[in-house]
Amino acid sequence: MNEEKILIAQCQAGDKISQFALVKKFSGMLLTVCRRYARDDAMAQDLVQDTFIMIFSNIKKYKATGSFEAWMRRIAINCSLQMIGRSYFKNEKNVENFTQSHLEANSDPQIFSQLATEEILKLIQSLPDGYRTVLNLYIIEGFSHQEIADALGISINTSRSQLLRARKSLIKKMTDFPKKLLA
């Protein structure tokens, strides 16, 4: 039995020291996942805390049929989606009121190479909740539009349009970012 399986078994038995070790080992990875959905670091940290509560509440249900890390990541995504709430997508005005005229952007690859990962993450975090959520689920987590629609209670077309608009908005923000630094 490898070290991770032992740690999981001890957590399933309710061992507090093992639970602390699990938090210490995986909190960074889960914080990275939650940051993609959160508006700021405080919200991301709250999401990580909620994620660990869910992990420890359900760890006895974990079956070693898949990756433990993927299981935890899925819980983090679900906690993030619950915190964001589905109300954003229930109001169709939120989806339809965005104009596309300001989203046309020149996607110069040199501009993107000048941005640090942390700067790109901040630009993603600055996207509206709907854009940010769909972008993360589709591009980073690899969800299909059907899975996104089911998870968020929206139509497949809404998922597609949110992704398109998120990409255009992000390109615009990335293009404008160096200009703001020079101004």
Number of C-alpha atoms within 10 A of each C-alpha: 5 6 8 11 12 12 17 20 16 15 21 18 13 14 13 11 12 18 19 11 13 17 15 10 11 15 17 12 13 25 21 16 22 27 22 23 28 25 19 14 14 11 17 21 18 16 27 28 18 16 25 22 12 16 19 15 11 12 20 14 10 16 10 10 6 9 11 16 12 10 15 20 22 16 20 26 23 17 22 25 19 13 15 17 13 15 10 15 18 13 10 12 10 12 17 11 8 12 8 10 7 10 18 11 16 13 13 11 9 9 15 16 9 12 15 10 11 9 13 16 14 15 17 27 20 16 18 15 19 22 23 23 26 26 27 19 22 17 11 11 14 12 16 15 20 15 15 21 18 13 15 21 14 17 15 16 12 19 29 19 16 22 23 16 20 24 18 19 22 22 21 17 18 23 20 14 18 14 9 8 7 6 5
